Amino acid sequence: DKGTYPYYMLKEIDEQPNVMRKLVKKYFDADGNMNVGCGLMDNILDSDRIYIVGAGTSYHAGLVGKELMEKYTGIPTEVHVSSEFAYEEPLLPKKPFFIFLTQSGETADSREVLVNVNKQHFPSLTITNVANSTLSREATYTMLLNAGPEISVASTKAYTAQIAIQAILAKAVGMRGNRQVAKDFDLGRQLGLVATGMQSIVEEKDKIDEIAKKYFVNAKQAFYIGRGVDYTVSLEAALKLKEISYVHAEGFASGELKHGTIALIEKGTPVIGIITQKKTAGLTHSNLEETAARGANALTIVRQSLAQDGDTFVIPDVDELLTPLLSVIPAQLIAYYTSLNKGLNVDRPRNLAKSVTVE
Ligand code: M6R
């Protein structure tokens, strides 16, 4: 039931702070010990490479997961689009471990990969929102997102829950592998800060509604740009905008724009820089200025400690690798309000189904 909300998508965006709190409750006990199965952790520790597989938004969550897994477990990690992996399987090492990200647990492209993985007897984990779903039943292990039903076709809370679970898994495995960097990661506290930060962002809806009206409702195209994890969030931000508001959008590595795509920038094209990483903030700012010099409406989603005069939307500071949990939310809301102000059916975009059960 969507209660007083006009659309499920807005309700689901608003639920994100609570989903974070629930995950902390579920995976950390009062003493800060973590509840992640030993068999699962040992299987991952025993592997020589982690493969994260997913489609659409779940794939984008995997791109952040890769950074988390590599930093905290020290195990090389690759992320693949499931429909590509299914028929172009890369050369695998001796002991791969597979992580399937799927909100529904029913995506045919991802299942096709799992079927092949099972044929080769490799261990696997499905991270899903739906207990007893096909991919959950067929994988060796399951971790549940506990995000509550996601009804809107556009995935929002599943993305943030998938990132949070991958952080939990990465820390747990890293600690079991005795890695200092994992022991030092105060994830329980950080996820608490994330929940509070999310809350403050969703309370700024009016501001984002204004941004949507001013820059996006009449736009033919838009760009999100960033570097590192900000680039991965750009991909997700652009997907949201395309999917529900039918504005053609691209997520771009900000340094790559000048190698061709900048030719598309016209007077008034919205270009949003996602700027949360200290070491690349200055670079993305200058890439953004290059687009402004060609007529773009340059906008920013910036973390507090990197904010300057003239930034468009400031998000609170949290651990750098966890910032996608916050930076994606203004982008989800920009897509929502653009769609709403265009009078579209936000929850049921054309040509799409919630769960894609054909290859
Ligand atoms: O249920 P899944 O996570 O496996 O679904 C994967 C994609 O179909 C899904 O994330 C899709 O991209 C969303 N509609 C995006 O908002």
Residues whose N, C-alpha, C, O or C-beta is under 5 A from the ligand:
A	BS01	M6R	A55 G56 T57 S58 L101 T102 Q103 S104 G105 T107 V153 A154 S155 K354 V356
